[in-house]
């Protein structure tokens, strides 16, 4: 029964549980009204003017109230049981609930890295740049190579900076000795070089933009950076020359030869002129070539009427009873080893409906294989098929080493503890992704699975209390849904993970972390799945609040520009492989029943629900959700396990 139904049954106003209502008098009247219709048991009272401690236990969750608002936290006994089951103490805590697996690219051998550049003669900037781009070491700089070196000092109104040591960040001309006057340079910056994998790149941007000034590239690199003075009249010509030198010697050269000689003409006589007919209507026979009528068969020369009659006779013959019996005897004879016989007699029969040649004896050629239809093993079509869990069990068992797979008793223990973590994650957004990953390995727990479980338990030993705080506020007019997706985050199946947080005002009322059921082909598609799932959750919350008498709008927030573009437009476009399970969001946004906005990735609190993150990122996201870490143990909390 909803809160609204209880209030109507007791003839109480809707504002009974608001802060402005006379709390003590209302709570005195409420038990008597409820006892008239229900059997109730009062555990405690929360509210202004109530006597006794302002902290009670509901389903072993601790709820308290004070002047700033209402607080809520999970049952602390789950953490106690996990620590005692895994023989852990409070000192062996971890900073995060999990660690992201190392990428395969991080295991690249050192021999794959390109050699560092060493230059010492700057008289010819073009030769220097060409040597940099070709990855050819020059015996120019003797001794220790500097971090940044100016190799061009204003020639052609350009300044070139050499970076012989590896780095990730882009460079600016500021605070580099021997550089130009900052006021004389334009904002254009050209960076070209080589990644540590040998891949070459060219990057254009503005070095005066605070966001891009020291932006990091995707891998360590070496190369050069060029800046242009305001007086430079032909920057495009210089950029084309640099790019040509950058790509010289590394891309295949395509040469085009133009010939001024007249083309050679060769006359070809068509077959239709040689034979006075199209080749399809010419049939070669023992008496020479024969011209066929237009409606004749190309291979036999017979008319279509004759060929149709032949096909009809063959079809009738193959369906006859004698033909079926003949084929059955052939199958039995070929598979004679099953019947412990190498030779079988075939009855001599002749039927006018068949075209078979009679035979008395037929030897079985056991070297040949004859296939026949076998009866299905499952004759009951209503029997349940093998589920996805069993199929996944076989898949993991094949990929995992035999020594890594745990025994049956250890697997049962792993499932019990992981299920407890999953139950605790309903009240703990910080462990939602970790517990979800643990439950995905229920089928075949391995050594790595237990390591993940112990890591999560160690994190909970140091972060035993995570408290929700619901501050007093006016009723919001909309609910904010923050969604995010980690594209192809699972290294085994390459499935993506969708995460989301529902915020009502400044309060977190729901969160989720879910592995997507399909494999997305792009990050935009994966993010669109996440937006659609978040919108579905928002509609459920909106319907629940409407039952309580509160009308509220829905506002979605995502950091994926491509997915936002798909959701805001009409139709499929170039994503025709998507279906209506996701594109219904277009109608909701176009009809203004929902609002979809862009949010920065650093401000999206749902990011911690899609992958493992560091402690600073986790703390910042929990703070945005209005969740805080506390020490100690609540006064009314249940007793610790084993105490």
N, C-alpha and C positions, 0 to 999 in steps of 0.2 A: 504494500500500500504506500502511495506517495505521501510526502509531507503535506501537500495541499489537501488530500483526502482526509488525513487525520485532523487537520485544523477545521475542516468543514464539519466533520463528525462531532467535534467538541464545541462547535459554535464559537471558535476563536478567530480573531482577525489575522490577515496574512502577515502583518508586521509583528507577530508575536516574538520571533527570534531575531529581530533587528536590535541594534544597540540602543536605539532611542526608546524602546518599549520599557514599561516599568517591570524590570526583570524579576524582582523578588515576588511581587504580587502575582505576576503571570505564572511563575513556576509553582506557586502555592495552589493556584486554581487548576493547573494542567493535570496533576496526578488524579484528582477526583474526577475530572471529566473523562480521562482515559480509562479509569477503572469501571466506569459505567458500561463500556463497550468491550474492553480488553482486559486480559490478565497481565499485569505488569509487575516488574521488579525494579526498584530504584537502587542504582549503585552509587550515585552521587549527583551533585549539581554543579553546573558551570554557569557563571554569569555574574554581572555586577550586583552586589548586595546579597549574594549567597554566602552562607556561613560554611566554614571548613576550608580545606585546601582546594585551591582552584586547579586540580589536576586529577583526572580519572583515567581508567583503563577501559577501552572498548575493543573487544576482540583481541586483547593483549597489545593493542596499539595505545600509546600514551598520548592523551589530549590534554592540553592545559590552556589557560586563558589569563591574560593580564591586560594592562591599560593599552598596550600597543596593538594587541590583536590575539589571534588564536594560533597555537603551535601544535604540531602533529609529528610523531616519529614512529618508526617501525618497532616491532617486538625485538628487544635486544638479545633474547635467548637464542635466536638463530645463529648469531655470531659466536656465542659461547659454545654451542654444540659443534659448529664447524671447527673451531680451534681445538676442542678436546678430541674430536674424532680424528684429526690429522696430527695430533701431538704437537701443537704449536703454542707458543706463549705470546704475551703482549709485546715482548721485545723484538720479536722476529717479524716486524711489519714491513710492508712494501709501500712505495709511493703511489703506484697506480695499480688498477685491477688486472692489467695485462700488458703485454709487450707485442708490438707489431712484428710479424715474422720478417726476417731479413730478405731483401729482394735478391733475386739471382744475379742481377747485374753487379751487386756489391762483391761478388766472388771473382770478378774479372782479374786475370793475372796481370802482374806489373809489366810484363813484356808487351802487353797490348797498348800501353800508354805511349804517346808520341814523345819524342825527345824534345828537350827544352831548346829554345833558340838562343844563340849567342852572337851578338853583332857588335861591331866597334867602329865601322866606317859609315858616317852618315852623309857623305858627299853626294850620293845618288839615292834619293828617297825611293825612287821606283824600284831599284834593285833590292833595297832593304825590304820593301813591302812584298815584292815578289818572292824573296827568300822566306819571309814569314809565312806567306800563304801556301808556299810549296812544302813547308815543313823541312827545309834543307838547312842544316846548321852551318853557320858562317863563322870562321875563325877571326872574329873582329874584336869582341870584348875579351880582354885578357884578365884573368883573376876572377873575383867574385862578381856575379851578375846582379844588377840592381833590381829593385822591385818595380819601378816605373822609370822610363827614360824617354826624354823628348828626342825624336829622330828627325823632326822637321820643324824649323823655327820660323814660320811665317812665309815660306816660299809659296807663291801663288795664293797668298792669303789663307793658308791652311796650316794647322798645327797637328802633328802626328805624335802619338804617345805609344811607345812599345811596352808590352807587358810580357817579359820573358818567363815569369814564374806563374804557377797555376793559381787561379782564383775563381770565385763564383760571381762576385759582385762586379757591376760596371763601374767605371772610373770617371771622375770629373776633373777639370783642369785646376781645381782649387788646391792650394797648399802643396803644389808640386814645384820644386825649385827649377828655375829657368823657364818657366811657363809664360804665357801671354798675359796681357792685361784683361781681366775678366770682362770689363765693360766693352771691349772691342769684339767680343765673340758673339755669334748668333746662338740660338738655342739648339741648332741641328747637331746631332752627334751620330757618327757612323762607326760601328764596331764590327770588325771582321776577325775571325780566328778559327781555331780548331778546338773541339771538345777533346776530353781525355780518351774518348772512344775512337778518335780519328775522323769524326764527322765535322765538316766545315759549315760555317754559318755566317750570315750577314744580318746585322741588327741596326735598325734606324729608330731613333727616339729623340726626346728632348732632355738634355742634361739639366735644364733649369727647373724641370718639374720636380717638386719635392718627393713625389711618389716614385718616380722613375730614376731619380738621380743616382742612387746606389742600389738599384734593383738587382736581384740575384737571377742568374740564368739557371737552366735546369741541370747543368753539369759543370764541373771544373773545366776551365778553358785557358788558353794562351793565345795571344794575338796582338792587335793594335787598335787604337781608338783615334779617330780623326775629328778635329773641330774646325769650324769654318768662321772666318772673320766676317763682320758685317759688310766689309768692302769687297768681298769675293763676288765676282760677277758671273762666273760659270761654275756653280757648285755641281750641277748635273753632269757636266762633262768630266769633272774630276771624279765623281762617284762612279761613273761608267768605267773609267780607266782603272780605278781601284778594284771594282768587281771583276773586270776582265783579268787583271793580274791574280786576283784571288782564285779564280776558277781555272787559270791557265795550267795545263799539265795534269789536271785531275779529272777532267771530263773528256770523253771521246770527241775528237775533232771531226766534224762533218764537212767535207769539201764537195762543192757543186761545180761541175765542169760544164761550161756552155760551149756547144759546138756550132760552128757557122756553116758546116757542110750541109748540102741539101739532103733531106731524109731519103733513105732507100725504100723504094716502093716495090712490094711483092704482091702480085695478083694471085688470089686464091679463088678457084672455081668452086662454087657451092655444090654439095651432093645433089641438091634438087635439080641443078642444071645438068650434072653429069649423067644421072640416072633418070631424069625426067620425072622424078617423084621424090617425096620425102623418104629418108631411110626407114622410118617406122613402117612404111607400106611396101617394103621390099623384103622378100623371104628367099634365102639361098637354098636351093634344092639340088638333087643329083642331075637334073636337066638344066641347071643354070638358075639365074635369078627369076623370081616370079613376082609380079606386082599384085598386091593384095587390095581388096576393096577397103574403103575407108572405115568400115565397121568390123573388120576382121581382127583376130588376135595377133599380136606382134610376133609371138614365138612359134605358134603352131600353124598359123595361116588359116585356121578355121573361122567360120563366121561366129558372131556373138550368139546366135541361136543354138548352134552346135555346142559351144562351150558352156552355155547355161544348162543344157540338157546333161552334159557330162558331170558338172558339179552337182546337179540334183541326184544323179545316179550314185555318185560316190558318197554323198551324204546319207542316202537311203541305205546303202550297203553298210556303212560304218555303224549305223544305228540298229541294224538287224540283230536278231537273237543269235543266229549262227556265227556272225562276226564277233560278237561279244564272247561266245563260248570258245571260239578259236583263239582269241587273244588271251583268255584265261588259261588255256592249256599251254600256250607259249610261256606265260609267266611262271606257271607251275614247273615247267620243264627247265627253264633257266635257273630257277631257285631249287633245283632238285636236291641240293645238299641238305636243305631243311627237312626234306622227307626221306633222307637216308637212301637216296637213289640217284644214280648218275644218268640214267636213260629212261625215258618214259614214252609210251606208245600214245600216238594221237589217232583218234578214230578217223577212219576214212569216210568223208562225207562230201557230197557235192550238192550245192543248193543253187537254184537259178537266181536267187537274189544276191548271191555273192560272186566275187571275182577271184576267189582264192584258188590256188592250185592244190589239188589233193595230194596227200603224202601219207605214207605208211609209218615211216620211222623218222624221228627228228632228234638229233643229238644236241644235248645242252652244252653250249659254249660257256663254261664257268668263268672265262676271262672277261666276259661282258657283264655289265650291270644293268639290270632291269628294275626300274622304280615303279612302285605301285602305291596307291593311297592306303594308308593305315588308319584304323579307327581311332578317334580321339581318345586320349587317356581319361579325360573328364567328360563323361556323358551328360552330367547335370549342368545345364547352361546357367543355372542360378547359383552355382558354387562360387564363392568369392575367389578372385584371382590373387596371385602372389602380390603382396603390397609393396609400396615403395621402400618401406623400412627394410624388408628382407633383401630387396634388390640392392639397396645401399650397403647392407651388411656384406654382401658378396663383393661389391666394388671396393670397399675399404679393406677387406681381408686380402684381396689380391694385391693392392698397392702397398699395404703396410707389411713390414718384416714380421716373420713369425715370432721373433723374440720380443717384439714391441707390443704385441697383443696381450692383454691381461687375461688372467684366468676368470672363470665364471663367478667365483666369490668376490674377487676384486672388482669385476665389472658391476656386480649388484651394488657393492658399496659405493662405487663411483656414481651410479645412477641415483642412489638415494641422496647423496650429498649435493649433487648437481641440481636435483629437483628442489631441494631446500633453498639453494641459491636462487633458483628461478622463482620460487614463491616469495623470497625476500625482495627480489628485484621489482615487485609491484610497488613497493614503497621506497625504492632506492634507484633513482635514475642513473647514478654513477656506475652501477654494476649491471645495468640492463643488457648492454652489448656483450659483456663477458659471460654472463649466465646464459645468454642465448647461444653463444658459441660452444659452451660446455654441453648444452642439451643437444646440439647437432651431432655430437659424437657418442650418443647413447648406444648406437648399434654395435660398434666395436671400439671400446675404450682402449687407448694405447698408453705408452709411457708419457708421451707428450700431453695427452689428455689429463693425466694426473698432475703434471707440472703446472698446467693452466689452472687446475682446481686449487692447488696449494698456493699459487700466486694470488688468486682471488681471496682465499682465506687469510693470507698474510696482510692483504690490503685492508680487509675488514677488521683485523686485530688492531690496526692503527687508526681506523676510521669507523669506530663502532657506532657512533651516533651521528645521524644526519637528520636535521630537524627542518620541517616545513614551517614557514611563518606566513600566516595569512593576516595581513594588516587590515585594520578597520578602514573602509573606503566606501564611497558611494557606488551604487550598482552600475557596473560598466555597461556600455551600449553595444559592445562587440567582443567577440572572443578571438584571440590571436593564436593562429596555428603556425608554428615554425617547423619546416620540414627540410630534410637534407638526405642525400644518398651518397654512398661510397660505391663508385662504379667498379664492378668486377673485383670486389675486395677479396672474395674467397679464391684462394689459389688452387683449390682442388676442382671446384665446379665452375668458377668464374661467374658466380651469381653476385648480384649487388645487394646491399643492405640499406633499407629505408629506416630512418629514424624521425621522430617528431615529438613536439612538446605543445601542449594546449595550455595557454595562459589566459586566465580570466582576471583582467586588471593586472596587478603585479603578482598574481598567485598562480602557481603550477597546479593544475587539477588533473592532468593526465599526461603520460609519456609512453612511448613504445619504441621498440627496436625489432625489426622483422626482416628476415631474409626473403628476397623476392622470389616468386615461384618460377619465373622465366629468366632466361639469359638474355640480357639486353645487348643490342648491337652497338650502342653508342651511349655516351654519358647523358646526352639529352633525353634519350628514351628512358634510361634508368631514373633520371630526375623526374620525368613525367609520371612514371609509376609511383614515385614517392609523393608527388603532389596529389595524385588521384586518391591514394590511400589516406593521406592527411585530410583531404576534403570529405571523404566518407566518414572518418572519425568525427569531424566537425559537425556533420549533419546529425550524427547520433547524439552528440552533446546538445545540439540545438533543439532536437526533438524532446530530449529529457527535460531541458529547462522550460520548454513550452508547456509540458505537462504540469510543471510547478507554477505556471502563470507568469513566466518571464520571457519576454520576446527579446532576442539578441541577434545581432548580425555576425557574419563570419568573415574574417580577414586572414588570408593565407600569406605566408612569407617564405620566400625561397631565394637561394643565392645562385640559381642556375638560369642564366639568361636564355639559353636555347629552349629549355623546357617552358619558361614563361612565354616565349614567343609562340610556341606550339599551342599552349593553352589559351592564348588570347586571340588566335586567328580562327578562321572557320574552314573546316574541311581537313583532308589528309595532307595535301601537298605532295612532298616526296617521301613521306613516311607511310606508305600504303600498307606496310606489314602490321601497323597498329590497328586495333579494333575498338569496339565501343566500350570495352572495359575501362579505357582511359580517356577517350575523347568526349565522354559526357561532361567533363569538366568545362569544355568549351561553351556549352549551352548555359551552364551555371554562371560563368563569368560574363558572357555576352548579355544575359538577362539581368545582370547586376544583382543576382542572389548571393554572390560571393565576390570578394575583392582579392586580387592577387598582386602582390608588390614584391619588389626586389629588395633584398637585404644583403649586406656585405658578409662574406664568408667568415670573417673574424667576429662578426656580431651575431652569427647564427648559433644559438645555443643547442640546436639539434645535432650539431656536428659530433658531440661526444657520444651520441647514441648510434653511430654508424661505424666506428673504428676505435682502436686503441689510441689514446692521446696521452700527452705528458701531464704532469701534475699541475702546472700553471694553467694550461688550457682547460683542464677539468675544473679547477677551482673557479676560474672566470665564468664558465658556463653555469655552474651551480649557483653562483652569486646572482646571475641574471634570472635564474628560476626562483630566487628568494629562498634558497636552501643553505643552511649553515652547519658547520661542524661544531659539536660541543663535546666537552670532556665529562668524565664521570658517568653516573647512572641515574636515571629518573627515580624519584622517591617511591612512586607507586608501581614501578616496573616489576614484573614477575621475578621470582628468585632465579639466580643463575643456575645453569645446568650443573648438577653435582654438588651444589652448595647445601 
